[in-house]
Amino acid sequence: MAARHLWATGLALLLTGCGTAPAPPASAPAVTPSRASPSAPGSPAPSPYPSLPSSPAASRTASAPASRATPSRTVRSSADWEITVYYTAVEEFHDGEPQRVVGCRTMDCSDGDDDLGSYPADFVDAVHDEGTGRTASGRYLNWSYDTGFWIDSAPRTSSGGSLIPFVSAAADPDVLPRGTRFTVAGCGSQEDGSTTPRAVCAALRDASWTVTDEFTPGLGGPKHLDAYIGEETGPGFTDSQWYLTLTGAQLQLR
C-alpha cells in the first residue's frame, strides 16, 4: 500500500481533459488475498470511455439441497468513514527529469540495489505515493514499505496480490480484516465540505469492494480505508474530480 495516505487533495468538481473515469474491468474477478504469482506482462491500456463497475459476485449453477438452506450473509451499516482513492500511475503521462531507480527484480526481497531503470521523477514520486505504476514497457514499477521498489507483471498489493479496479480496498487489519466485503451506501462529502461529484459517487457506490491490502503502518487509522480505481487516465490526474477523499461516508459491511 502506498505511503500516500497522510494527505489528499481537494479537487475540482468539473472534469478536466485528464479526468475521465478510470475504467473498471468488464467483469471483476474474485480477489485472492494471498500472495499471487506473477501474471503475464502486457496488460491492456484502460478504455478512455467511462463505465460503471459490475459486481464481482459469481452466480451459483448448483442449488443447495432442499433440506439445507444456504445462510445469508449478515449486512451491517457503519457510518462516518473516510475513503481515499488510490490509483496506478502511468509513465507516459509524466515528463519529469529522468531519475534512476534501484530496488528488487522480484517482490521476494527487501531494499534491493538492482538497477531498475530510469523514469520521470514525477512518475517515481507517484509510484512511491500510490504504490504502483505502469512503465512504458508495460511492466509495473511497484513500491511497498517492506520491499521498496520492485518490478512486476501487474499492479500489486503490499502482500503480492493483484490490484483490481473498483474491487480492491485497503484498511488497517484491526479496522477491517483482509477479506471483508463492503459497498459504499453513501458518499458523504469531500474534505472541503463540497458535494461529491455525481459520476464519482455513482461509480464508488455501484462497486462491490473487498479488503485485499493494508496501509503502511501508522498511515491508516479507525474508519479509514483506501479504494483502488485503476490507472490514471491522463496528465494531471490528481487535479481531476476522480482524485479525492470522502468524509462521512456510509458503508454496508458484509
N, C-alpha and C positions, 0 to 999 in steps of 0.2 A: 504494500500500500504506500502511496506516495507520502512524502514529507509535507506536502501542501495541505494542511488542514487547520493551520493556525490562522489562516486568512481566507477571505473570499471576497470577490469584487462585487460592488453594487453595479447593476447592469442596466443598459439602455432597454427601454420597453419596445422599441421599434427594431425590426430586423435590419441588419446591415447586409452588405453584399456577401459577407462571410458567414452570416448567421443562419443558414439553412439548417433544418433539423438533422441531427445525426441519425443515420439510417439504421434502425434495428434490423435483425435478420428476419427473413420471411416467416420462419417459424423458429422459436427459440428452443434449442435443445436443453435437455435436463443438465443441470450443473453438477459436476463431480467435485466435491470439496477437497479430496485428497490430491497429492502431487500427481500431476499429469505428465505423461511422457511427451516429448516434443512432437508436434504435428508437422505435416509437410509445409514448407515455406510457400510464400507467394499468395497470401490472402488477397482476394479481390478488393479493389477500392470501393468505398461505400457509394450508394446511389446518391446523386445530388437532389433527388426529389424526396421530400419528407413523407413518411408513412408512420402509422401508429404501430406499436409493438403488439404481438399476439401472445397469448398465454402459453407458457411452456408446458402446461399440463397435458399429458397424453391421455387419450380415451382408452378405456379398457375394452378389449374384444371379448373377454370371457366374463360372464356374470358370476356373482357369488352364489354359493349353494343356497337353496331356498331356506334351509334350516338355520343359516347363519348370516345375519345382516352385516354388511360392512359398516363399521363405525364411522361416523362423520368427524371431520377434523374440527376441533373447537376453534372458534374465531373470537379474538379478544381485541377490543378497541383500546388504543393508547394515544393520548393527546400530548401536545407541546413538544414535538420533536424538531430538531434542527437537521436539515438534509442539505448536503453539499454535493453538487455533481462533480464527477471526475471523468477524464477523457483520455484518449490516445493521441499524443501529438503526432504530426505528420511532417517529415523533414522538408518536403517540397514547399511548405507554406512558411518556411523560416529562412532568413537571409543574413544572419549574423556572421561575425568573423569566425573562421574555422577554429575549432577547439579540439585538441587531441583528447581522446577518452581512453582510460585504462580500466581494466576490470577482468571479468571471467569469461571464458569461452562458453561455459555452461553454467547453470544455476548452482550446481553442486560444488561450490567453493565459496570462499569469503574474502572480500577485499583483494582480489587478484590484481596482477600487474601486467596482464597481457595487453597488447596494443589492439584496441577495438575499432580504431579508425578515427577520422576527424569529421566533425559535424558542426553545423552552425551553432554558435554559442547559445543563442536563444532557444534552439531546439533542445540542447543538452539541459538547459535550465528547466524547460517544460517537462522533460523526462524525469528529472530529479523531483520535481514538484508533484507530477501526476502519477509517476510510476512506470510509464510505458510510452514508447514512440515508434512509429514505423519509419524505417530508413528508406532512402532512395532505392536500395537494392531489394526491398521487400521483406527483409529481415527486421526483427524488432530489437531495439535497444531498451532494456528494462532496468529498473532500479528498485532495490528494497533496502531497508536499514540494516539487515543482517547479511546481505550478499554484496551490496554495492551495485555497480553496473555489470550487466551481462548481456550477451547476445542470445536470441532465441528465435523460434519459428512462429511465435504467437505472443500476443499481449498476455501477461501472466499476473496472477495474484501473488502475494508475498509467500505463499506456500507452494507455488508452482502450478496451480490450476489455471485453466483458460478463462480470461475475462470475456463475458458475453454481454453485449449492449442491451440495456433495458431488462436485464435479469440479475447481473452480479451487483452485490452491495457489500459494504464493509462496515463493521462496528467492532467495538471492544468486546472480547469474548464474554466478559462478565455483564455486559449490557444486553446483547443479542447473540446467543451461541451460534457457531457455524451451523448452517443447515436451516436456520429459522427462515420461514417464508412469510412474506407480508405484501400487502398492497397499500398504496397511498390513497387514503379516503378523502383527505382534504389537504390542500397545498399551503394553507396559512398565508403568509405574506413574505416579501423579500426583507432582507436585513434592514433596509431603509424605511420599511413600513409600507412600501408601494405594493400594489396588486401583482401577483404572479402572472406573467403573460399567458394568455389563454391556451395557446398551442403547446407551450412547455408544460403547463399543468395537466393538460389532457394526456400528453404522452406519458408523463410520470404516473398518472392515475390509471391509465389503461394497461400498464405493465404489471407483470407478476414477478416480484423480486425474491431473491434468495441470498442470504448472507453467506458469502464464499471467501471473504477477505477480511483482514483486520487492520486497524490503524497502527502506524508507528507508535510504540509505547509513549504515552504522555500526550498524544495529539487527538485522542478521541474524547471520551467523557460520557456522562449519563445522557441518554436521549439524544445522541448524536450519531448519525450514520452518513455514509457516502453512497451515492448511486452512480453507477458507471453507464455513460450514454454513448460510448463508442468513439470513433475518430472525429477529430475536428474537421470541419468542412471548408475551411478557407483561412487566409491570413487574418490575423487579428481576432481569432475566435473568442478569446477571453473578453472582448468588448461586445459580443453578441448577447442576445437575450437568453441563450441556452446555457451560459456560464453563470450560475447563480447559487445562492444559498437561501433556503427557505427556513423560516422560523414559525413556530406554532402549527406545524403540520400534524395531521392525524393519521395514524396507521391502523390497519386491520392485521393483527398478528395471527399466524396460523401455526 
